[in-house]
């Protein structure tokens, strides 16, 4: 059954999570969302640290690695090594389009010239196909509430997607934004 999150609940949880360390956030998120909680990781330093905590608390959580086809060979090897070493539920996903199809849709070297569309087809669409969130309305902060925390929304990808469902390794941002299904 699909559940939804309203703005008020997201903000309540956000305030609660601000008082917790990453381990506490993960424990509380597991209590709140159960098997609806998911994570993404690009396997950068911050993601690895968070995964080192996840492995002890919720190793069964689906961790989506979005293969953009631009990763270094070493990054792909690291994903596999951590998956095996820590026995995590790491799931690699990628665009359904071939490179030729992408070039036709978003242009040549879109990663330079058309970043939003490149990210849309290489990251956002593949993830949304997997998690299929149902968003009833954008989560807009109440006056004086900084929903994005230390992140400036203008520095993010810039698409409407980010307004209410930015997926990051940051557990604060995952609250109501990187959740498989928005629930009440």
HELIX and SHEET records of a PDB file:
HELIX    1   1 UNK A    7  UNK A   18  1                                  12    
HELIX    2   2 UNK A   22  UNK A   33  1                                  12    
HELIX    3   3 UNK A   34  UNK A   36  5                                   3    
HELIX    4   4 UNK A   45  UNK A   57  1                                  13    
HELIX    5   5 UNK A   73  UNK A   86  1                                  14    
HELIX    6   6 UNK A   99  UNK A  106  1                                   8    
HELIX    7   7 UNK A  110  UNK A  113  1                                   4    
HELIX    8   8 UNK A  115  UNK A  119  1                                   5    
HELIX    9   9 UNK A  120  UNK A  124  3                                   5    
HELIX   10  10 UNK A  125  UNK A  131  1                                   7    
HELIX   11  11 UNK A  153  UNK A  155  5                                   3    
HELIX   12  12 UNK A  161  UNK A  164  1                                   4    
HELIX   13  13 UNK A  171  UNK A  174  1                                   4    
SHEET    1   A 3 UNK A  38  UNK A  40  0                                        
SHEET    2   A 3 UNK A  62  UNK A  67  1                                        
SHEET    3   A 3 UNK A  90  UNK A  94  1                                        
END                                                                             
